């Protein structure tokens, strides 16, 4: 984030926004700048990625499901827009610590070598997946669920716009492992930024109801089909990227969508039932004109 902040400072903030008496390395100024940047970038990415996913990946027939709420998309968006500023506020504290050199982010690949650079990518995914599994599972404890996580489970049949529709404390807790990683382990700055963007894409993808995953990866990757069952059955498939921790901790469920029993299959069956006339005549008690 320090590189991004330097660019924004150099081309805009120093020249047009802040008084000259405010040095660029003042923590108050850095905090304000990062807060605004995170809110704007978060909203732009949310609308772009979720909107694109909704238009190109999401099967709109799901909106006919019996558990799809009235005005659900509007409600998902409103919850997200109310939460983003608060999630950004919490995240700003950690981003400021990163910018001020308290993390283990580094700029030169040669400092740790290409071998570690590649290893850190996979280790980041493994470490954050493990942490999110346990955070997510604890958020299903009755007390925490009632006060924090229930908001996200309002969407039993979610759309891509539900990807960030969280209580802000819930949203921050589930994103905290991404921040924690760079305070514990070295990571290249641009790899960190790239992975942070990837995480947001992934969060949208597991809400897009697109289940096209190679069969060889279905038992490994926690895809949209797995997360759909998490929304419909609540106590299964807590993982973020992989199925590893769900399988180790006995919370894994084979996706019902792979077995032809998912929400989209239910909608298809309802449509087919309505389109096929009753071949046995009117049901008992039906008035015949």
C-alpha positions in Angstrom: 0.0 0.0 0.0 2.9 2.4 0.5 3.6 2.3 -3.3 0.0 3.1 -4.1 0.0 5.9 -1.5 3.1 7.4 -2.9 1.5 7.5 -6.4 -1.7 9.1 -5.2 0.2 11.6 -3.0 2.6 12.5 -5.9 -0.1 13.0 -8.5 -3.1 14.3 -6.5 -3.2 14.6 -2.8 -0.1 16.7 -2.2 -0.9 19.1 -5.0 -4.6 19.5 -4.6 -5.9 18.3 -1.3 -3.6 18.6 1.8 -2.1 21.8 3.1 1.7 22.0 2.6 2.1 21.9 6.4 1.0 18.2 6.4 4.0 16.1 5.6 3.4 13.0 3.5 4.8 10.7 6.1 2.5 12.0 8.9 0.5 9.0 10.2 -2.7 11.1 10.5 -2.5 12.1 6.8 -1.6 8.5 5.8 -4.6 7.2 7.8 -7.1 9.6 6.1 -5.7 8.9 2.7 -5.8 5.2 3.1 -9.3 5.2 4.5 -10.6 7.2 1.5 -8.6 5.1 -1.0 -9.9 1.8 0.5 -13.5 2.9 0.5 -13.4 4.2 -3.1 -11.5 1.2 -4.3 -13.6 -1.2 -2.4 -16.9 0.2 -3.8 -15.5 0.3 -7.4 -14.2 -3.2 -7.2 -17.4 -4.5 -5.6 -19.7 -3.1 -8.3 -17.4 -4.0 -11.2 -16.6 -7.6 -10.2 -20.1 -8.4 -8.7 -21.9 -6.7 -11.6 -19.8 -8.4 -14.2 -20.3 -11.8 -12.5 -24.0 -11.2 -12.2 -24.3 -10.4 -15.9 -22.1 -13.1 -17.3 -21.9 -16.0 -14.7 -24.9 -16.0 -12.5 -28.0 -18.0 -13.7 -30.9 -15.6 -13.3 -33.3 -18.4 -13.0 -32.2 -18.7 -9.4 -34.1 -15.5 -8.7 -37.3 -17.6 -9.0 -36.3 -19.8 -6.1 -38.7 -19.8 -3.2 -36.0 -18.7 -0.8 -34.9 -15.7 -3.0 -36.0 -12.7 -1.0 -38.1 -9.7 -2.3 -35.7 -7.0 -3.4 -32.8 -9.2 -2.5 -30.2 -7.7 -4.8 -31.0 -4.2 -3.6 -30.8 -5.4 0.0 -27.4 -7.1 -0.6 -26.0 -3.9 -2.1 -27.3 -1.7 0.7 -25.8 -4.0 3.4 -22.5 -3.9 1.5 -22.4 -0.2 1.1 -23.2 0.4 4.8 -20.5 -2.1 5.8 -17.6 -1.1 3.5 -16.8 2.2 5.3 -16.5 0.4 8.7 -14.6 -2.5 7.3 -12.3 0.0 5.6 -11.8 1.8 9.0 -10.7 -1.4 10.7 -8.4 -2.3 7.8 -6.9 1.2 7.7 -5.3 0.6 11.1 -3.4 -2.4 9.7 -2.6 -0.8 6.4 -1.1 2.2 8.2 1.1 -0.2 10.2 2.2 -1.8 6.9 3.0 1.5 5.3 5.0 2.6 8.3 7.2 -0.4 8.1 5.9 -2.6 10.8 5.1 -5.6 8.5 7.5 -8.0 6.8 6.6 -6.8 3.3 9.7 -6.4 1.0 10.3 -4.8 -2.4 13.2 -6.6 -3.9 12.7 -10.2 -5.1 16.4 -10.9 -4.6 16.1 -10.4 -0.9 14.5 -13.8 -0.5 14.8 -15.2 -4.0 12.3 -16.5 -6.6 11.9 -19.8 -4.8 10.5 -18.2 -1.7 8.5 -15.8 -3.8 6.6 -18.7 -5.4 6.4 -20.6 -2.1 4.9 -17.6 -0.3 2.1 -17.5 -2.8 0.9 -21.0 -2.0 1.7 -20.6 1.7 -0.4 -17.5 1.8 -3.4 -19.4 0.4 -2.9 -22.3 2.8 -2.4 -20.1 5.9 -5.3 -17.8 5.2 -7.6 -20.7 4.3 -6.8 -22.4 7.6 -7.4 -19.2 9.6 -10.6 -18.3 7.8 -11.9 -21.9 8.3 -11.7 -21.5 12.1 -12.8 -17.9 12.2 -15.8 -18.8 10.0 -16.6 -21.8 12.1 -16.6 -19.9 15.3 -18.8 -17.3 13.8 -21.4 -20.0 13.6 -21.4 -20.3 17.4 -25.0 -19.3 18.4 -23.9 -16.1 20.2 -21.6 -14.8 17.5 -23.9 -16.0 14.7 -26.8 -14.1 16.2 -24.9 -10.8 16.5 -22.5 -11.0 13.6 -22.7 -13.7 11.0 -26.5 -13.9 10.6 -26.5 -10.9 8.4 -24.6 -12.8 5.7 -26.9 -15.8 6.0 -30.0 -13.7 5.2 -29.2 -14.7 1.6 -30.0 -18.4 1.5 -29.8 -18.2 -2.3 -27.1 -15.6 -2.7 -26.1 -13.6 -5.8 -22.6 -12.2 -6.5 -23.8 -9.0 -4.8 -23.9 -10.9 -1.5 -20.2 -11.5 -1.6 -19.4 -8.6 0.6 -22.8 -8.2 2.3 -21.6 -8.8 5.9 -21.8 -7.2 9.3 -18.6 -5.1 9.1 -17.1 -6.8 12.2 -17.8 -10.2 10.6 -16.3 -9.0 7.3 -13.2 -7.7 8.9 -12.6 -10.8 11.0 -12.8 -13.0 7.9 -10.3 -10.7 6.1 -7.9 -10.3 9.1 -5.8 -13.4 8.1 -4.8 -11.6 4.9 -3.4 -8.8 7.0 -1.9 -11.0 9.7 0.1 -13.0 7.2 2.4 -10.1 6.3 3.1 -9.3 9.9 4.3 -12.9 10.5 5.9 -13.9 7.2 7.9 -12.1 4.5 6.0 -11.3 1.3 6.7 -9.3 -1.8 4.7 -6.1 -1.9 3.3 -6.5 -5.4 2.5 -10.2 -4.8 0.6 -9.1 -1.7 -1.5 -6.5 -3.5 -2.2 -9.0 -6.3 -3.3 -11.7 -3.9 -5.5 -9.1 -2.0 -7.3 -8.4 -5.3 -7.5 -12.1 -6.1 -9.2 -12.7 -2.7 -11.9 -10.3 -3.5 -12.5 -11.9 -6.9 -12.6 -15.3 -5.2 -15.1 -14.1 -2.6 -17.4 -13.0 -5.5 -16.8 -16.2 -7.4 -18.0 -18.5 -4.6 -21.3 -16.6 -4.7 -21.9 -16.7 -8.4 -23.7 -20.1 -8.6 -21.5 -21.2 -11.4 -20.4 -24.8 -10.7 -18.2 -25.5 -13.7 -15.1 -27.0 -12.0 -13.0 -29.8 -13.5 -14.0 -33.1 -11.8 -10.4 -33.7 -10.7 -10.6 -30.5 -8.6 -14.0 -30.9 -7.1 -12.7 -32.6 -4.0 -10.0 -30.1 -3.5 -11.3 -26.6 -4.4 -14.0 -25.0 -2.3 -16.0 -23.6 -5.2 -19.4 -22.0 -5.6 -21.1 -25.3 -5.3 -19.6 -26.0 -1.9 -20.4 -22.5 -0.7 -23.9 -22.7 -2.0 -24.5 -25.6 0.3 -23.0 -23.6 3.2 -25.7 -21.0 2.6 -28.5 -23.6 2.3 -27.3 -26.0 5.0 -25.3 -23.6 7.3 -23.1 -26.1 9.2 -20.9 -27.4 6.3 -18.2 -26.2 4.0 -16.7 -23.3 6.0 -13.5 -23.2 3.9 -12.5 -20.3 1.7 -10.2 -21.8 -1.0 -9.9 -25.5 -0.3 -11.9 -28.4 1.2 -8.9 -29.6 3.3 -10.0 -28.3 6.7 -13.6 -29.2 6.2 -12.6 -32.8 5.5 -10.1 -32.9 8.5 -12.7 -31.5 10.9 -15.7 -33.5 9.6 -17.7 -30.5 8.3 -17.3 -31.3 4.6 -20.5 -31.9 2.5 -20.4 -33.0 -1.1 -22.2 -30.3 -3.0 -25.9 -31.1 -3.7 -25.5 -29.2 -7.0 -23.1 -31.9 -8.2 -25.8 -34.5 -7.5 -28.6 -32.6 -9.2 -30.3 -31.5 -6.0 -29.1 -27.9 -5.7 -31.1 -24.7 -5.7 -30.9 -24.3 -9.5 -32.1 -27.9 -9.9 -35.0 -27.1 -7.6 -36.0 -24.2 -9.8 -35.8 -26.3 -12.9 -38.0 -28.9 -11.4 -40.6 -26.4 -10.3 -40.6 -24.9 -13.8 -41.0 -28.4 -15.4 -43.8 -29.3 -13.0 -45.7 -26.2 -13.9 -45.2 -26.8 -17.7 -46.3 -30.4 -17.7 -50.1 -30.9 -17.5 -51.6 -33.4 -15.0 -52.0 -36.6 -17.0 -54.3 -38.2 -14.4 -57.0 -35.6 -14.6 -57.8 -33.0 -11.9 -56.7 -33.7 -8.4 -59.2 -34.7 -5.8 -61.2 -31.7 -4.6 -60.4 -29.6 -7.7 -63.5 -27.8 -9.1 -64.1 -28.6 -12.8 -65.9 -26.0 -14.8 
